[in-house]
Amino acid sequence: MNQKNLLEVDWSKIPAPTDDGAAAHLVGMTIPQLPLMATDDSSVTLSALPGRTVVFAYPRTGEPGKISLVDDWDMIPGARGCTPQTCSFRDLYAELKAAGASQVFGLSTQSNAYQTEMASRLHLPFPVLSDEKLALTRALNLPTMAVAGLTLIKRLALIVDNARIAHVFYPVFPPDRNAGDVLAWLKDNPVRA
């Protein structure tokens, strides 16, 4: 299937993911000390970041006009919507920061080179982290899916307070509303001084 438009999606025609319990263990976990390459050419160790960090994870972004990873990508529950999710975080970035997010990151298992092109094309104001070697994914036992021989992170968002996971959004659907849901949670749960 050709991905003509990555942003215009009729969510009523896309199967929603179900809560399979694969993220239930995450709240309260401490982020391990693992450096991840970021699209701004820095190395980011999430556990070393003070304050509140928002990390939204997704399976993989597509490229306009390119062939999908598999023909039935849109029919895999939770697969479609990585670009709309990412763009919603881009569009609400200033509001997320104003609501207490010290930093915001995207996260996928795609290579840093692939993500850097995407971050530039979508004009992202935040870095995207590459867990291409699955170090963080395995250390936290993040929910994953196997597609075309690749291990991909299922869509979720983490609120991390001083290296400890305070809240998890999982499953996420529709993806383009994830940033708004995170923003509402941040407003309802301000950082304690």
Secondary structure, 3 states (H helix, E strand, C coil): CECCCCCCCCHHHCCCCCCCCCCCCCCCCECCCCEEEECCCCEEEHHHCCCEEEEEECCCCCCCCCECCCCCHHHCCCCCCHHHHHHHHHHCHHHHHHCCCCEEEEEECCCHHHHHHHHHHCCCCCCEEECCCCHHHHHHCCCEEEECCEEEECCEEEEEECCEEEEEECCCCCHHHHHHHHHHHHHHCCCCC
